Amino acid sequence: MDLGAGFVFLDREHWHRGPLLTLPVLIHPNEYFGLEFRPSVGDVAGDNFEEYDVSVYVSYRLAAMRLGYRWLYGVEEKFSGTEFGLPLRF
């Protein structure tokens, strides 16, 4: 378990930014495979939102592949969908 904080940027009709807080849970039983759950909360232009990310992580040396599903709940809108990433570690 870890703690993360930062800013999120969102383009509606104009660019907005706001604070973001996350408490990721990373389960990596070995150096090649892992499961990740990343719940986040934030605020953009006075609107609070929640984001949940569940993914499988496969890595070899400095490269990795991440496949998961993400849910985003805003004040009036909800989005969800699959995600794919190629993170690099260094």
Secondary structure in CASP SS format (residue, H / E / C, confidence):
PFRMAT SS
TARGET T0000
AUTHOR 0000-0000-0000
METHOD secondary structure of the structure
MODEL  1
M C 1.00
D C 1.00
L C 1.00
G E 1.00
A E 1.00
G E 1.00
F E 1.00
V E 1.00
F E 1.00
L E 1.00
D E 1.00
R C 1.00
E C 1.00
H C 1.00
W E 1.00
H E 1.00
R E 1.00
G E 1.00
P E 1.00
L E 1.00
L E 1.00
T E 1.00
L C 1.00
P C 1.00
V E 1.00
L E 1.00
I E 1.00
H C 1.00
P C 1.00
N C 1.00
E C 1.00
Y C 1.00
F E 1.00
G E 1.00
L E 1.00
E E 1.00
F E 1.00
R E 1.00
P E 1.00
S E 1.00
V E 1.00
G E 1.00
D E 1.00
V E 1.00
A C 1.00
G C 1.00
D E 1.00
N E 1.00
F E 1.00
E E 1.00
E E 1.00
Y E 1.00
D E 1.00
V E 1.00
S E 1.00
V E 1.00
Y E 1.00
V E 1.00
S E 1.00
Y E 1.00
R C 1.00
L C 1.00
A E 1.00
A E 1.00
M E 1.00
R E 1.00
L E 1.00
G E 1.00
Y E 1.00
R E 1.00
W E 1.00
L E 1.00
Y E 1.00
G C 1.00
V C 1.00
E C 1.00
E C 1.00
K E 1.00
F E 1.00
S E 1.00
G E 1.00
T E 1.00
E E 1.00
F E 1.00
G E 1.00
L C 1.00
P C 1.00
L E 1.00
R C 1.00
F C 1.00
END
